Amino acid sequence: MLEKIKISASIVLYNTPDEALRKAVQWFLNAPFKVKLFLIDNSPVRKESTLLDHPDIVYIFNNSNMGYGKAHNIALKKVVAESDYHMVLNPDIEMTNETLEACIVYMYQNVNIGLLMPKVLYPDGQLQYLCKMMPTPFDLIMRRFIPGFLKPVFQKRMDAYELKHKNFNETMEIPNLSGCFMLLRCEAIKTVGFFDENFFMYLEDTDLSRRINSQYQTIYYPKVSIIHHYEKGSYKNYKLLLYHIRSAFYYFSKWGWLLDSSRNTINRLLK
């Protein structure tokens, strides 16, 4: 059964060094499926690497930084009609073939799942809380701009947003899953559409996850785990912070700032 399943994946590059990419490329290409890996390069200079010399790798150099979702869409539009599943990956993901196989088998057995994310760990084994409620404007402002000495005042709200009251050892349906690893059913993408290209960077994963959740299950699957070398770029880089703010304005203009009845319904079910 496994050898007949067609899996594609895409990784967006931006001045990504080989050492940061090598593990992700190697484990995916060794998976027990029919695979095709797209490396979509938004860097200013074309990548020269022996990593690209593989028949199952498609390298696309954009010669411009077109944004995260738009770059992944290049691959998605090429494969959505022929792949069974497509993986949206960050280059800093580590996992095993057994983990990928378990995720695919679970989706294969549960045909209403449109999106799946396994348990995500830091390199030291600590859990990353990447399952979240649907954001309100206050949630995003609180997480990014409230000074450290005030954070204890809002800790209960921040913990609720990251669903820390949930059991992260149990399979759950979560409407807002991280874009660091998105295992997508291609049939779901045909139904709800691709990444919204009005997001340059940040919140495009929340938007897509929400759209998939409106018609399919979006599942957190902790039976297996991956490692994510997570860096909060917008906390360290002023330009990335501006991208984050611009995406937040677009997201809430699209879905609703204070008045978002579907957000309220979704979040009530997560409490």
Buried (B, 14 or more C-beta within 10 A) or exposed (E): EEEEBBBBBBBBBBEBEEEBBEBBBEBBBEBBBBBBBBBBBBBEEEBEBEBBEEEEBBBBBBEEBBBBBBBBBBBBEBBBEEBBBBBBBBBBBBBBEEBBBBBBEBBBEBEEBBBBBBBBBEEEEEBBBBBBBBBBBEBBEBBBEBEEEEEEEBEEBBEBBBBBEBEBEEBBBBBBBBBBBBBBBBEBBEBBEBBBBBBBBBBBBBBBBBBBBBEBBBBBBBEBBBBBBBEEBBEEEEEBBEBBBBBBEBBBEBBBEEEBEBBEEBBEEBE
